[in-house]
């Protein structure tokens, strides 16, 4: 293709794009298509009520600090998910957390 033919092809492509920039290309080889997927948000089940609230749970100190700053929930060794708000020294240790921790330290 000579320079004039290239210029004509570019001008034609430019005119087509300007006419309807949101329209998909009629030839899939000429452009890029974007497939949109709905975002699936999976929220963790928070167990803010029940027996688990009567215990102090084992959670990494880093996670506790992060939760205090961000307000995001933490996950205890036993699987309880919650946002820490109370002083854990006022509660007995969760038996499931203690059992799991003891098994990890063997």
C-alpha positions as CSV (number, residue, x, y, z in Angstrom):
1,X,0.0,0.0,0.0
2,X,1.4,3.4,-0.9
3,X,1.3,6.4,1.4
4,X,-1.9,7.9,-0.2
5,X,-3.8,4.6,0.3
6,X,-2.7,4.5,4.0
7,X,-3.8,8.1,4.5
8,X,-7.2,7.3,3.0
9,X,-7.6,4.2,5.1
10,X,-6.7,6.1,8.3
11,X,-9.1,8.9,7.4
12,X,-11.9,6.5,6.7
13,X,-11.2,4.7,10.0
14,X,-11.2,8.0,11.8
15,X,-14.5,9.1,10.3
16,X,-16.1,5.8,11.2
17,X,-14.9,6.1,14.8
18,X,-16.2,9.7,15.1
19,X,-19.6,8.8,13.8
20,X,-20.4,6.5,16.7
21,X,-17.6,5.9,19.1
22,X,-19.7,3.7,21.4
23,X,-20.8,1.3,18.7
24,X,-18.9,-2.0,18.5
25,X,-16.7,-2.6,15.5
26,X,-18.5,-4.5,12.7
27,X,-15.3,-6.5,12.2
28,X,-14.1,-8.0,15.4
29,X,-10.5,-8.0,14.1
30,X,-10.5,-4.2,14.1
31,X,-11.0,-3.4,17.7
32,X,-11.2,-4.6,21.2
33,X,-14.4,-5.7,22.8
34,X,-15.0,-5.4,26.6
35,X,-17.2,-8.0,28.2
36,X,-18.7,-6.7,31.5
37,X,-19.3,-9.1,34.3
38,X,-21.5,-8.3,37.2
39,X,-19.4,-8.0,40.3
40,X,-20.1,-10.7,42.9
41,X,-19.7,-9.4,46.4
42,X,-19.4,-12.1,49.0
43,X,-19.9,-10.8,52.4
44,X,-18.6,-12.8,55.3
45,X,-21.3,-14.0,57.7
46,X,-20.9,-12.0,60.9
47,X,-21.9,-13.9,64.1
48,X,-22.4,-10.9,66.3
49,X,-24.9,-12.7,68.4
50,X,-25.0,-16.0,70.3
51,X,-22.7,-18.0,72.5
52,X,-19.5,-16.9,70.8
53,X,-20.0,-13.3,72.2
54,X,-19.5,-14.5,75.7
55,X,-15.9,-15.4,75.0
56,X,-12.6,-13.8,74.2
57,X,-11.3,-15.2,70.9
58,X,-7.8,-15.7,69.5
59,X,-7.0,-13.3,66.7
60,X,-3.6,-11.9,65.4
61,X,-2.6,-8.6,67.1
62,X,-2.0,-7.2,63.6
63,X,-5.6,-8.0,62.6
64,X,-7.0,-6.4,65.8
65,X,-5.0,-3.2,65.1
66,X,-6.1,-3.2,61.5
67,X,-9.7,-3.7,62.6
68,X,-9.5,-0.8,65.0
69,X,-8.3,1.5,62.3
70,X,-10.5,0.4,59.4
71,X,-13.5,-1.0,61.2
72,X,-13.3,-4.2,59.2
73,X,-14.3,-7.5,60.9
74,X,-11.7,-10.0,62.1
75,X,-11.8,-13.8,62.0
76,X,-11.0,-15.8,65.1
77,X,-9.3,-19.2,65.1
78,X,-12.7,-20.8,65.8
79,X,-14.2,-19.0,62.7
80,X,-16.2,-16.3,64.5
81,X,-16.3,-13.1,62.4
82,X,-17.0,-9.8,64.2
83,X,-15.7,-6.3,64.7
84,X,-14.0,-6.2,68.1
85,X,-15.6,-3.6,70.4
86,X,-15.2,-5.0,74.0
87,X,-12.3,-5.6,76.3
88,X,-11.5,-9.3,75.9
89,X,-10.0,-9.5,79.4
90,X,-13.6,-9.3,80.8
91,X,-14.5,-12.7,79.1
92,X,-13.4,-16.3,79.4
93,X,-11.3,-17.7,76.5
94,X,-13.2,-19.4,73.8
95,X,-12.7,-23.2,74.2
96,X,-12.6,-23.8,70.4
97,X,-9.9,-21.0,69.9
98,X,-7.9,-22.4,72.8
99,X,-8.1,-26.0,71.5
100,X,-7.0,-24.9,68.0
101,X,-4.2,-22.7,69.3
102,X,-2.9,-25.6,71.5
103,X,-2.9,-27.9,68.5
104,X,-1.0,-25.4,66.4
105,X,1.7,-25.1,69.1
106,X,2.4,-28.8,69.3
